[in-house]
Amino acid sequence: MALKITDECINCDVCEPVCPNQAIFQGIEIYQIDPARCTECVGHFEHAQCVEVCPVNCIPLDPDYAETPEQLQEKYRRLTGGDA
């Protein structure tokens, strides 16, 4: 499942640089996550890095983009060409 940033975002700028897939970008008002690039850090880290660093806990799972761990792993492979 991709993650999403809610409107509780305070634009603190800590999530964007920790995303290994460059899935996070500055939107019109708050940061946003591109679900096509978000793997919840599968293949890179044990835990989603944006969730770990967010000071206001505004990055939940996005129910509109439900994915299994296997699908997230496959997305990681497509994005990186990696085998992890």
mmCIF file of the C-alpha atoms, coordinates in Angstrom:
data_MODEL
# 
_entry.id   MODEL 
# 
loop_
_atom_site.group_PDB 
_atom_site.id 
_atom_site.type_symbol 
_atom_site.label_atom_id 
_atom_site.label_alt_id 
_atom_site.label_comp_id 
_atom_site.label_asym_id 
_atom_site.label_entity_id 
_atom_site.label_seq_id 
_atom_site.pdbx_PDB_ins_code 
_atom_site.Cartn_x 
_atom_site.Cartn_y 
_atom_site.Cartn_z 
_atom_site.occupancy 
_atom_site.B_iso_or_equiv 
_atom_site.pdbx_formal_charge 
_atom_site.auth_seq_id 
_atom_site.auth_comp_id 
_atom_site.auth_asym_id 
_atom_site.auth_atom_id 
_atom_site.pdbx_PDB_model_num 
ATOM 1  C CA . MET A 1 1  ? 0.000  0.000  0.000   1.00 0.00 ? 1  MET A CA 1 
ATOM 2  C CA . ALA A 1 2  ? 1.372  3.408  -0.814  1.00 0.00 ? 2  ALA A CA 1 
ATOM 3  C CA . LEU A 1 3  ? 1.571  6.038  1.872   1.00 0.00 ? 3  LEU A CA 1 
ATOM 4  C CA . LYS A 1 4  ? -0.047 9.463  1.772   1.00 0.00 ? 4  LYS A CA 1 
ATOM 5  C CA . ILE A 1 5  ? 0.550  12.771 3.500   1.00 0.00 ? 5  ILE A CA 1 
ATOM 6  C CA . THR A 1 6  ? -2.487 14.264 5.194   1.00 0.00 ? 6  THR A CA 1 
ATOM 7  C CA . ASP A 1 7  ? -3.386 17.916 5.592   1.00 0.00 ? 7  ASP A CA 1 
ATOM 8  C CA . GLU A 1 8  ? -1.834 17.858 9.065   1.00 0.00 ? 8  GLU A CA 1 
ATOM 9  C CA . CYS A 1 9  ? 1.510  18.253 7.249   1.00 0.00 ? 9  CYS A CA 1 
ATOM 10 C CA . ILE A 1 10 ? 3.461  21.270 8.535   1.00 0.00 ? 10 ILE A CA 1 
ATOM 11 C CA . ASN A 1 11 ? 5.870  21.443 5.550   1.00 0.00 ? 11 ASN A CA 1 
ATOM 12 C CA . CYS A 1 12 ? 8.861  20.793 7.782   1.00 0.00 ? 12 CYS A CA 1 
ATOM 13 C CA . ASP A 1 13 ? 10.891 19.436 4.846   1.00 0.00 ? 13 ASP A CA 1 
ATOM 14 C CA . VAL A 1 14 ? 12.194 16.313 6.622   1.00 0.00 ? 14 VAL A CA 1 
ATOM 15 C CA . CYS A 1 15 ? 10.362 13.635 4.634   1.00 0.00 ? 15 CYS A CA 1 
ATOM 16 C CA . GLU A 1 16 ? 11.365 14.497 1.079   1.00 0.00 ? 16 GLU A CA 1 
ATOM 17 C CA . PRO A 1 17 ? 15.132 13.949 1.417   1.00 0.00 ? 17 PRO A CA 1 
ATOM 18 C CA . VAL A 1 18 ? 14.783 10.573 3.184   1.00 0.00 ? 18 VAL A CA 1 
ATOM 19 C CA . CYS A 1 19 ? 12.621 8.980  0.480   1.00 0.00 ? 19 CYS A CA 1 
ATOM 20 C CA . PRO A 1 20 ? 14.807 6.517  -1.461  1.00 0.00 ? 20 PRO A CA 1 
ATOM 21 C CA . ASN A 1 21 ? 12.402 6.459  -4.428  1.00 0.00 ? 21 ASN A CA 1 
ATOM 22 C CA . GLN A 1 22 ? 11.939 10.232 -4.818  1.00 0.00 ? 22 GLN A CA 1 
ATOM 23 C CA . ALA A 1 23 ? 8.207  9.628  -4.291  1.00 0.00 ? 23 ALA A CA 1 
ATOM 24 C CA . ILE A 1 24 ? 7.728  12.711 -2.101  1.00 0.00 ? 24 ILE A CA 1 
ATOM 25 C CA . PHE A 1 25 ? 7.375  16.148 -3.643  1.00 0.00 ? 25 PHE A CA 1 
ATOM 26 C CA . GLN A 1 26 ? 6.146  19.600 -2.669  1.00 0.00 ? 26 GLN A CA 1 
ATOM 27 C CA . GLY A 1 27 ? 2.500  19.977 -3.658  1.00 0.00 ? 27 GLY A CA 1 
ATOM 28 C CA . ILE A 1 28 ? 0.515  23.192 -3.891  1.00 0.00 ? 28 ILE A CA 1 
ATOM 29 C CA . GLU A 1 29 ? 0.004  23.443 -0.125  1.00 0.00 ? 29 GLU A CA 1 
ATOM 30 C CA . ILE A 1 30 ? 1.699  20.433 1.470   1.00 0.00 ? 30 ILE A CA 1 
ATOM 31 C CA . TYR A 1 31 ? 4.049  17.627 0.542   1.00 0.00 ? 31 TYR A CA 1 
ATOM 32 C CA . GLN A 1 32 ? 2.548  14.768 -1.455  1.00 0.00 ? 32 GLN A CA 1 
ATOM 33 C CA . ILE A 1 33 ? 3.520  11.173 -2.242  1.00 0.00 ? 33 ILE A CA 1 
ATOM 34 C CA . ASP A 1 34 ? 3.442  9.722  -5.746  1.00 0.00 ? 34 ASP A CA 1 
ATOM 35 C CA . PRO A 1 35 ? 1.820  6.288  -5.225  1.00 0.00 ? 35 PRO A CA 1 
ATOM 36 C CA . ALA A 1 36 ? 3.476  4.972  -8.383  1.00 0.00 ? 36 ALA A CA 1 
ATOM 37 C CA . ARG A 1 37 ? 6.891  5.507  -6.749  1.00 0.00 ? 37 ARG A CA 1 
ATOM 38 C CA . CYS A 1 38 ? 6.075  4.719  -3.087  1.00 0.00 ? 38 CYS A CA 1 
ATOM 39 C CA . THR A 1 39 ? 7.140  1.258  -1.931  1.00 0.00 ? 39 THR A CA 1 
ATOM 40 C CA . GLU A 1 40 ? 6.866  2.026  1.804   1.00 0.00 ? 40 GLU A CA 1 
ATOM 41 C CA . CYS A 1 41 ? 10.675 1.697  1.596   1.00 0.00 ? 41 CYS A CA 1 
ATOM 42 C CA . VAL A 1 42 ? 10.384 -2.039 0.812   1.00 0.00 ? 42 VAL A CA 1 
ATOM 43 C CA . GLY A 1 43 ? 13.721 -3.114 -0.636  1.00 0.00 ? 43 GLY A CA 1 
ATOM 44 C CA . HIS A 1 44 ? 15.520 -0.173 0.950   1.00 0.00 ? 44 HIS A CA 1 
ATOM 45 C CA . PHE A 1 45 ? 14.697 -0.128 4.668   1.00 0.00 ? 45 PHE A CA 1 
ATOM 46 C CA . GLU A 1 46 ? 12.769 -2.141 7.234   1.00 0.00 ? 46 GLU A CA 1 
ATOM 47 C CA . HIS A 1 47 ? 10.448 0.807  7.975   1.00 0.00 ? 47 HIS A CA 1 
ATOM 48 C CA . ALA A 1 48 ? 9.129  3.680  5.885   1.00 0.00 ? 48 ALA A CA 1 
ATOM 49 C CA . GLN A 1 49 ? 11.638 6.455  6.390   1.00 0.00 ? 49 GLN A CA 1 
ATOM 50 C CA . CYS A 1 50 ? 9.164  9.315  5.936   1.00 0.00 ? 50 CYS A CA 1 
ATOM 51 C CA . VAL A 1 51 ? 6.969  7.885  8.700   1.00 0.00 ? 51 VAL A CA 1 
ATOM 52 C CA . GLU A 1 52 ? 10.009 7.524  10.958  1.00 0.00 ? 52 GLU A CA 1 
ATOM 53 C CA . VAL A 1 53 ? 11.060 11.184 10.616  1.00 0.00 ? 53 VAL A CA 1 
ATOM 54 C CA . CYS A 1 54 ? 7.640  12.887 10.479  1.00 0.00 ? 54 CYS A CA 1 
ATOM 55 C CA . PRO A 1 55 ? 7.255  15.025 13.623  1.00 0.00 ? 55 PRO A CA 1 
ATOM 56 C CA . VAL A 1 56 ? 3.450  15.282 13.367  1.00 0.00 ? 56 VAL A CA 1 
ATOM 57 C CA . ASN A 1 57 ? 2.593  11.689 12.401  1.00 0.00 ? 57 ASN A CA 1 
ATOM 58 C CA . CYS A 1 58 ? 0.707  12.679 9.243   1.00 0.00 ? 58 CYS A CA 1 
ATOM 59 C CA . ILE A 1 59 ? 1.772  9.848  6.895   1.00 0.00 ? 59 ILE A CA 1 
ATOM 60 C CA . PRO A 1 60 ? -0.666 6.918  7.042   1.00 0.00 ? 60 PRO A CA 1 
ATOM 61 C CA . LEU A 1 61 ? -1.248 4.114  4.566   1.00 0.00 ? 61 LEU A CA 1 
ATOM 62 C CA . ASP A 1 62 ? -3.326 5.181  1.587   1.00 0.00 ? 62 ASP A CA 1 
ATOM 63 C CA . PRO A 1 63 ? -6.310 2.805  1.277   1.00 0.00 ? 63 PRO A CA 1 
ATOM 64 C CA . ASP A 1 64 ? -6.804 3.934  -2.335  1.00 0.00 ? 64 ASP A CA 1 
ATOM 65 C CA . TYR A 1 65 ? -3.544 2.171  -3.272  1.00 0.00 ? 65 TYR A CA 1 
ATOM 66 C CA . ALA A 1 66 ? -3.685 -1.244 -1.603  1.00 0.00 ? 66 ALA A CA 1 
ATOM 67 C CA . GLU A 1 67 ? -0.656 -3.395 -2.445  1.00 0.00 ? 67 GLU A CA 1 
ATOM 68 C CA . THR A 1 68 ? 0.682  -6.644 -1.053  1.00 0.00 ? 68 THR A CA 1 
ATOM 69 C CA . PRO A 1 69 ? 4.276  -6.932 0.147   1.00 0.00 ? 69 PRO A CA 1 
ATOM 70 C CA . GLU A 1 70 ? 5.005  -8.862 -3.036  1.00 0.00 ? 70 GLU A CA 1 
ATOM 71 C CA . GLN A 1 71 ? 3.603  -6.047 -5.191  1.00 0.00 ? 71 GLN A CA 1 
ATOM 72 C CA . LEU A 1 72 ? 5.682  -3.499 -3.274  1.00 0.00 ? 72 LEU A CA 1 
ATOM 73 C CA . GLN A 1 73 ? 8.775  -5.663 -3.819  1.00 0.00 ? 73 GLN A CA 1 
ATOM 74 C CA . GLU A 1 74 ? 8.032  -5.865 -7.545  1.00 0.00 ? 74 GLU A CA 1 
ATOM 75 C CA . LYS A 1 75 ? 7.559  -2.085 -7.696  1.00 0.00 ? 75 LYS A CA 1 
ATOM 76 C CA . TYR A 1 76 ? 10.949 -1.711 -5.956  1.00 0.00 ? 76 TYR A CA 1 
ATOM 77 C CA . ARG A 1 77 ? 12.535 -3.959 -8.612  1.00 0.00 ? 77 ARG A CA 1 
ATOM 78 C CA . ARG A 1 78 ? 10.942 -1.948 -11.437 1.00 0.00 ? 78 ARG A CA 1 
ATOM 79 C CA . LEU A 1 79 ? 12.077 1.368  -9.971  1.00 0.00 ? 79 LEU A CA 1 
ATOM 80 C CA . THR A 1 80 ? 15.616 0.328  -9.117  1.00 0.00 ? 80 THR A CA 1 
ATOM 81 C CA . GLY A 1 81 ? 16.457 -2.695 -11.193 1.00 0.00 ? 81 GLY A CA 1 
ATOM 82 C CA . GLY A 1 82 ? 17.415 -4.314 -7.874  1.00 0.00 ? 82 GLY A CA 1 
ATOM 83 C CA . ASP A 1 83 ? 16.874 -7.799 -6.526  1.00 0.00 ? 83 ASP A CA 1 
ATOM 84 C CA . ALA A 1 84 ? 16.523 -7.062 -2.789  1.00 0.00 ? 84 ALA A CA 1 
# 
